[in-house]
Amino acid sequence: MEKRVRTKEDLLKEKDRILELYNKKEPKSHKTALLTRKERKVLGIGKDEGVATIKYTRISSTKVKIVLDIIKGKGLDEAYAILKYTPKIASEMLLKLLKSAESNAVNNNEMDREKLYVADAFANQGPTMKRINPVSRGSANQILKRSSHVTVIVKERAAQ
């Protein structure tokens, strides 16, 4: 089975149909095929957002999700203020990640910083390292060292 490589001209001819299939809402069990990096670049998908990801962070994803739920949907300045004054261990890491997402949006996609907001933010579970810990009477317990992958997406607010 060979994968058919589409040329730039073919992609631009079928742009409307491809974008319709790509943006169609389907149940999770009927996911559409993902586009390649070249196809996304030609069609201009992803040029309306700034994305930053941090992987293999040594913090549980549940601890990160608490802070992420607070900043979702907030403007950039308000999200910075929340992260700066939230007494959670994840907020310092998320502050750096939000700055990176902002920089990606402003520098790579020429977006206006004043209109940016946190469109989406999520934390997925990463690999868990298991350590054996000796306990009393010759027994042993496992210590779970959890990690997570965190992604922050910023977009421009539509003009009101």
PASEBA-1860 file (N, C-alpha, C; in nm, 3 decimals):
! residues 160
1> MEKRVRTK> 0.082/-0.118/0.000/0.000/0.000/0.000/0.087/0.124/0.000 ~ 0.079/0.199/-0.107/0.155/0.322/-0.114/0.066/0.439/-0.077 ~ 0.126/0.531/-0.006/0.052/0.653/0.029/0.065/0.750/-0.087 ~ -0.051/0.803/-0.130/-0.053/0.895/-0.243/-0.008/1.034/-0.196 ~ 0.095/1.087/-0.258/0.144/1.219/-0.225/0.075/1.320/-0.315 ~ 0.010/1.417/-0.252/-0.062/1.519/-0.328/0.029/1.638/-0.356 ~ 0.016/1.693/-0.474/0.095/1.812/-0.507/0.024/1.935/-0.451 ~ 0.095/2.045/-0.451/0.041/2.170/-0.398/-0.081/2.215/-0.479
9> EDLLKEKD> -0.074/2.196/-0.610/-0.185/2.235/-0.697/-0.310/2.152/-0.666 ~ -0.292/2.020/-0.647/-0.406/1.933/-0.614/-0.469/1.974/-0.483 ~ -0.385/2.007/-0.385/-0.438/2.047/-0.254/-0.518/2.176/-0.264 ~ -0.468/2.272/-0.340/-0.538/2.399/-0.353/-0.669/2.385/-0.430 ~ -0.673/2.292/-0.529/-0.797/2.267/-0.602/-0.905/2.208/-0.511 ~ -0.864/2.118/-0.423/-0.959/2.048/-0.335/-0.966/2.110/-0.196 ~ -0.920/2.234/-0.183/-0.909/2.298/-0.052/-1.042/2.299/0.024 ~ -1.151/2.338/-0.040/-1.280/2.347/0.028/-1.326/2.210/0.080
17> RILELYNK> -1.312/2.107/-0.003/-1.355/1.973/0.038/-1.269/1.920/0.152 ~ -1.139/1.941/0.145/-1.048/1.893/0.249/-1.076/1.963/0.381 ~ -1.093/2.096/0.377/-1.122/2.171/0.499/-1.256/2.131/0.559 ~ -1.354/2.101/0.475/-1.484/2.057/0.524/-1.472/1.924/0.597 ~ -1.395/1.830/0.540/-1.374/1.701/0.606/-1.293/1.716/0.734 ~ -1.194/1.805/0.731/-1.106/1.823/0.846/-1.179/1.886/0.964 ~ -1.269/1.981/0.938/-1.339/2.053/1.044/-1.471/1.990/1.084 ~ -1.512/1.882/1.017/-1.639/1.818/1.047/-1.636/1.756/1.186
25> KEPKSHKT> -1.742/1.783/1.265/-1.751/1.727/1.399/-1.801/1.584/1.392 ~ -1.723/1.493/1.443/-1.758/1.352/1.443/-1.743/1.298/1.584 ~ -1.810/1.189/1.615/-1.786/1.124/1.744/-1.641/1.074/1.751 ~ -1.593/1.052/1.871/-1.454/1.010/1.888/-1.424/0.879/1.815 ~ -1.524/0.793/1.804/-1.501/0.662/1.742/-1.488/0.672/1.590 ~ -1.528/0.785/1.530/-1.519/0.801/1.385/-1.426/0.916/1.349 ~ -1.305/0.914/1.401/-1.212/1.022/1.374/-1.170/1.022/1.227 ~ -1.158/1.143/1.171/-1.113/1.154/1.033/-0.960/1.142/1.027
33> ALLTRKER> -0.911/1.111/0.909/-0.767/1.097/0.892/-0.700/1.232/0.910 ~ -0.583/1.231/0.974/-0.509/1.354/0.997/-0.436/1.396/0.871 ~ -0.418/1.525/0.856/-0.343/1.578/0.743/-0.194/1.577/0.775 ~ -0.113/1.567/0.671/0.031/1.573/0.692/0.074/1.716/0.717 ~ 0.196/1.734/0.761/0.249/1.868/0.788/0.247/1.954/0.662 ~ 0.285/1.894/0.548/0.287/1.967/0.421/0.146/2.012/0.383 ~ 0.048/1.923/0.400/-0.090/1.956/0.366/-0.144/2.069/0.455 ~ -0.113/2.063/0.585/-0.157/2.170/0.675/-0.094/2.303/0.638
41> KVLGIGKD> 0.032/2.301/0.598/0.101/2.425/0.561/0.042/2.486/0.435 ~ 0.015/2.404/0.334/-0.040/2.453/0.208/-0.180/2.509/0.229 ~ -0.261/2.441/0.311/-0.399/2.483/0.334/-0.410/2.595/0.437 ~ -0.302/2.625/0.508/-0.303/2.735/0.605/-0.368/2.698/0.737 ~ -0.374/2.569/0.769/-0.435/2.526/0.895/-0.334/2.547/1.007 ~ -0.379/2.606/1.118/-0.293/2.629/1.232/-0.227/2.766/1.233 ~ -0.257/2.851/1.135/-0.198/2.984/1.130/-0.278/3.084/1.213 ~ -0.385/3.040/1.277/-0.467/3.130/1.357/-0.447/3.106/1.506
49> EGVATIKY> -0.339/3.038/1.544/-0.318/3.007/1.685/-0.169/2.997/1.716 ~ -0.138/3.008/1.844/-0.003/2.987/1.893/-0.006/2.870/1.990 ~ 0.079/2.773/1.969/0.078/2.650/2.048/0.213/2.632/2.116 ~ 0.210/2.590/2.241/0.333/2.555/2.313/0.306/2.427/2.390 ~ 0.402/2.337/2.389/0.388/2.207/2.456/0.512/2.179/2.539 ~ 0.490/2.124/2.654/0.601/2.076/2.737/0.574/1.929/2.766 ~ 0.676/1.847/2.746/0.658/1.703/2.762/0.746/1.651/2.875 ~ 0.702/1.540/2.932/0.775/1.469/3.037/0.802/1.556/3.159
57> TRISSTKV> 0.706/1.637/3.197/0.719/1.721/3.314/0.695/1.636/3.438 ~ 0.780/1.650/3.537/0.768/1.566/3.657/0.665/1.622/3.755 ~ 0.540/1.624/3.712/0.429/1.663/3.797/0.307/1.588/3.746 ~ 0.220/1.550/3.836/0.102/1.475/3.798/0.008/1.561/3.714 ~ -0.055/1.500/3.615/-0.144/1.576/3.527/-0.267/1.627/3.601 ~ -0.309/1.560/3.706/-0.426/1.608/3.783/-0.394/1.739/3.855 ~ -0.270/1.755/3.902/-0.231/1.879/3.968/-0.224/1.994/3.868 ~ -0.184/1.965/3.746/-0.176/2.068/3.643/-0.315/2.108/3.596
65> KIVLDIIK> -0.406/2.010/3.583/-0.540/2.037/3.533/-0.616/2.135/3.621 ~ -0.589/2.135/3.750/-0.656/2.228/3.842/-0.628/2.371/3.801 ~ -0.503/2.402/3.770/-0.465/2.538/3.733/-0.509/2.569/3.590 ~ -0.503/2.469/3.501/-0.542/2.492/3.362/-0.690/2.528/3.350 ~ -0.773/2.467/3.432/-0.916/2.496/3.427/-0.944/2.641/3.468 ~ -0.858/2.698/3.552/-0.878/2.836/3.596/-0.849/2.935/3.483 ~ -0.747/2.908/3.401/-0.705/3.007/3.301/-0.770/2.988/3.165 ~ -0.840/2.878/3.142/-0.905/2.856/3.011/-1.005/2.965/2.981
73> GKGLDEAY> -0.998/3.021/2.860/-1.092/3.123/2.817/-1.060/3.264/2.864 ~ -0.957/3.281/2.943/-0.920/3.414/2.995/-0.830/3.486/2.896 ~ -0.830/3.619/2.905/-0.738/3.700/2.826/-0.596/3.677/2.874 ~ -0.501/3.717/2.793/-0.361/3.689/2.823/-0.314/3.756/2.952 ~ -0.346/3.885/2.970/-0.301/3.955/3.091/-0.365/3.897/3.216 ~ -0.493/3.862/3.206/-0.562/3.803/3.321/-0.505/3.665/3.354 ~ -0.471/3.587/3.252/-0.412/3.454/3.274/-0.274/3.467/3.340 ~ -0.195/3.567/3.296/-0.065/3.589/3.361/-0.083/3.624/3.509
81> AILKYTPK> -0.179/3.710/3.539/-0.202/3.751/3.678/-0.246/3.632/3.762 ~ -0.334/3.549/3.709/-0.381/3.431/3.782/-0.265/3.338/3.811 ~ -0.183/3.311/3.709/-0.070/3.219/3.728/0.033/3.273/3.825 ~ 0.053/3.405/3.822/0.154/3.464/3.910/0.115/3.454/4.056 ~ -0.014/3.465/4.086/-0.057/3.468/4.225/-0.131/3.343/4.271 ~ -0.127/3.236/4.193/-0.187/3.109/4.235/-0.083/3.028/4.311 ~ -0.112/2.987/4.433/-0.013/2.914/4.513/-0.010/2.764/4.482 ~ 0.007/2.729/4.357/0.017/2.589/4.317/0.153/2.567/4.253
89> IASEMLLK> 0.204/2.445/4.263/0.337/2.414/4.212/0.340/2.421/4.059 ~ 0.226/2.398/3.994/0.221/2.396/3.848/0.219/2.534/3.787 ~ 0.186/2.637/3.864/0.167/2.769/3.805/0.296/2.829/3.750 ~ 0.409/2.802/3.810/0.535/2.856/3.759/0.569/2.797/3.622 ~ 0.549/2.665/3.609/0.574/2.598/3.482/0.477/2.647/3.375 ~ 0.350/2.666/3.412/0.249/2.711/3.316/0.273/2.856/3.273 ~ 0.331/2.938/3.360/0.363/3.075/3.325/0.464/3.078/3.211 ~ 0.568/2.996/3.220/0.667/2.988/3.113/0.605/2.934/2.984
97> LLKSAESN> 0.516/2.835/2.998/0.453/2.775/2.882/0.361/2.874/2.812 ~ 0.289/2.955/2.889/0.201/3.057/2.831/0.281/3.165/2.759 ~ 0.396/3.204/2.815/0.483/3.301/2.748/0.533/3.246/2.615 ~ 0.564/3.118/2.613/0.611/3.055/2.490/0.500/3.050/2.385 ~ 0.378/3.017/2.425/0.266/3.012/2.332/0.238/3.152/2.276 ~ 0.248/3.253/2.363/0.228/3.392/2.318/0.334/3.430/2.215 ~ 0.459/3.398/2.244/0.568/3.430/2.151/0.549/3.361/2.017 ~ 0.506/3.235/2.020/0.482/3.161/1.895/0.372/3.228/1.813
105> AVNNNEMD> 0.267/3.275/1.879/0.156/3.339/1.808/0.199/3.473/1.749 ~ 0.272/3.552/1.827/0.309/3.686/1.783/0.419/3.681/1.677 ~ 0.523/3.602/1.700/0.638/3.600/1.610/0.616/3.516/1.485 ~ 0.554/3.400/1.498/0.540/3.310/1.384/0.416/3.339/1.300 ~ 0.307/3.382/1.365/0.181/3.399/1.292/0.135/3.544/1.284 ~ 0.218/3.637/1.326/0.188/3.781/1.320/0.051/3.815/1.380 ~ 0.023/3.768/1.499/-0.103/3.797/1.566/-0.086/3.915/1.660 ~ -0.198/3.984/1.690/-0.196/4.100/1.778/-0.200/4.053/1.923
113> REKLYVAD> -0.101/4.093/2.003/-0.090/4.046/2.141/-0.209/4.088/2.226 ~ -0.267/4.205/2.198/-0.377/4.257/2.279/-0.505/4.175/2.264 ~ -0.520/4.104/2.152/-0.643/4.028/2.128/-0.630/3.881/2.167 ~ -0.513/3.838/2.212/-0.492/3.696/2.242/-0.563/3.653/2.370 ~ -0.609/3.527/2.370/-0.668/3.465/2.488/-0.633/3.317/2.489 ~ -0.647/3.253/2.604/-0.616/3.111/2.617/-0.735/3.033/2.563 ~ -0.723/2.983/2.441/-0.835/2.913/2.378/-0.851/2.772/2.434 ~ -0.741/2.703/2.454/-0.747/2.566/2.504/-0.620/2.536/2.581
121> AFANQGPT> -0.632/2.453/2.680/-0.517/2.411/2.759/-0.550/2.274/2.817 ~ -0.460/2.180/2.799/-0.487/2.047/2.852/-0.357/1.979/2.894 ~ -0.373/1.882/2.984/-0.259/1.805/3.035/-0.292/1.657/3.019 ~ -0.204/1.585/2.953/-0.220/1.442/2.936/-0.119/1.370/3.024 ~ -0.153/1.248/3.060/-0.064/1.170/3.144/0.056/1.122/3.064 ~ 0.174/1.138/3.122/0.296/1.090/3.059/0.335/0.956/3.119 ~ 0.455/0.909/3.092/0.498/0.780/3.148/0.518/0.789/3.300 ~ 0.489/0.680/3.366/0.504/0.672/3.510/0.625/0.584/3.543
129> MKRINPVS> 0.719/0.642/3.618/0.834/0.564/3.663/0.800/0.499/3.796 ~ 0.839/0.374/3.813/0.811/0.303/3.937/0.942/0.277/4.009 ~ 0.945/0.314/4.136/1.061/0.289/4.220/1.021/0.194/4.330 ~ 1.109/0.106/4.363/1.083/0.012/4.473/1.136/0.075/4.601 ~ 1.051/0.078/4.703/1.085/0.139/4.831/1.080/0.031/4.939 ~ 1.191/0.008/5.009/1.187/-0.093/5.116/1.103/-0.044/5.234 ~ 1.022/-0.132/5.287/0.942/-0.100/5.405/0.968/-0.206/5.512 ~ 0.901/-0.194/5.623/0.931/-0.280/5.738/0.901/-0.427/5.709
137> RGSANQIL> 0.964/-0.512/5.788/0.951/-0.659/5.783/0.989/-0.717/5.648 ~ 1.086/-0.658/5.582/1.139/-0.714/5.459/1.048/-0.699/5.338 ~ 0.944/-0.618/5.349/0.854/-0.599/5.234/0.903/-0.486/5.145 ~ 0.832/-0.464/5.037/0.867/-0.355/4.945/0.739/-0.294/4.889 ~ 0.741/-0.165/4.870/0.630/-0.092/4.808/0.679/-0.023/4.683 ~ 0.585/0.009/4.594/0.621/0.085/4.475/0.587/0.232/4.499 ~ 0.678/0.320/4.455/0.651/0.464/4.456/0.631/0.505/4.311 ~ 0.517/0.565/4.280/0.488/0.606/4.143/0.536/0.750/4.121
145> KRSSHVTV> 0.625/0.768/4.026/0.675/0.900/3.990/0.603/0.940/3.861 ~ 0.497/1.017/3.874/0.413/1.050/3.760/0.469/1.168/3.681 ~ 0.440/1.168/3.552/0.480/1.280/3.466/0.361/1.316/3.377 ~ 0.373/1.428/3.307/0.262/1.473/3.222/0.315/1.550/3.102 ~ 0.227/1.560/3.000/0.252/1.640/2.882/0.147/1.751/2.881 ~ 0.191/1.877/2.879/0.099/1.990/2.890/0.104/2.072/2.761 ~ -0.014/2.113/2.711/-0.025/2.194/2.590/-0.113/2.314/2.617 ~ -0.068/2.431/2.570/-0.145/2.555/2.581/-0.161/2.613/2.441
153> IVKERAAQ> -0.286/2.650/2.406/-0.317/2.707/2.275/-0.378/2.845/2.295 ~ -0.319/2.946/2.231/-0.373/3.082/2.237/-0.422/3.121/2.097 ~ -0.534/3.194/2.094/-0.592/3.242/1.969/-0.630/3.388/1.984 ~ -0.662/3.450/1.870/-0.709/3.588/1.870/-0.860/3.590/1.888 ~ -0.906/3.683/1.972/-1.051/3.702/1.987/-1.105/3.766/1.860 ~ -1.225/3.724/1.823/-1.291/3.785/1.708/-1.333/3.927/1.743 ~ -1.331/4.014/1.644/-1.369/4.155/1.667/-1.516/4.161/1.706 ~ -1.546/4.242/1.808/-1.684/4.250/1.857/-1.751/4.376/1.810
END
